[in-house]
Amino acid sequence: MTVEYIRYRITDPDRRAAFEKAYAAAASHLYAAPQCLAYELSRGVEEPERYVLRIEWSSVEDHERGFRGGPHFPPFLDEVRPYTDDIEEMRHYERTLVVDKRRM
């Protein structure tokens, strides 16, 4: 499993509401994609203009070739395209052995 983190910074409060609405719509395409295992969009408490999208993929290859090459990516991208310039980081990570096993 691979975890992708996408960090956004959206300074305009009006765009924040639209951003969250866009991701609520885009989430249906993540949910439908077999390569996507889970996802979560979080908003900063101290800095509400900062968002982190966390997506669990079955693998980097499944994400980059399977999802992006499949039928769910184009409508997903259509929903979030207005916010791609707000991305500060988009990276894949793998878990380490430091994990709370009670939550697994």
ChimeraX attribute file (.defattr): number of C-alpha atoms within 10 A of each C-alpha:
attribute: neighborCount
match mode: 1-to-1
recipient: residues
	/A:1	15
	/A:2	19
	/A:3	21
	/A:4	22
	/A:5	19
	/A:6	17
	/A:7	19
	/A:8	20
	/A:9	20
	/A:10	18
	/A:11	13
	/A:12	9
	/A:13	11
	/A:14	9
	/A:15	14
	/A:16	19
	/A:17	11
	/A:18	14
	/A:19	18
	/A:20	16
	/A:21	14
	/A:22	18
	/A:23	18
	/A:24	14
	/A:25	15
	/A:26	19
	/A:27	17
	/A:28	13
	/A:29	21
	/A:30	20
	/A:31	14
	/A:32	12
	/A:33	18
	/A:34	15
	/A:35	21
	/A:36	22
	/A:37	17
	/A:38	13
	/A:39	16
	/A:40	12
	/A:41	16
	/A:42	13
	/A:43	17
	/A:44	11
	/A:45	9
	/A:46	7
	/A:47	10
	/A:48	14
	/A:49	16
	/A:50	19
	/A:51	23
	/A:52	20
	/A:53	16
	/A:54	18
	/A:55	20
	/A:56	21
	/A:57	23
	/A:58	16
	/A:59	19
	/A:60	19
	/A:61	13
	/A:62	17
	/A:63	23
	/A:64	13
	/A:65	12
	/A:66	18
	/A:67	21
	/A:68	15
	/A:69	12
	/A:70	12
	/A:71	13
	/A:72	19
	/A:73	17
	/A:74	13
	/A:75	14
	/A:76	19
	/A:77	15
	/A:78	11
	/A:79	18
	/A:80	18
	/A:81	12
	/A:82	13
	/A:83	17
	/A:84	10
	/A:85	10
	/A:86	15
	/A:87	15
	/A:88	13
	/A:89	12
	/A:90	13
	/A:91	9
	/A:92	16
	/A:93	12
	/A:94	11
	/A:95	9
	/A:96	6
	/A:97	6
	/A:98	6
	/A:99	9
	/A:100	7
	/A:101	7
	/A:102	5
	/A:103	5
	/A:104	5
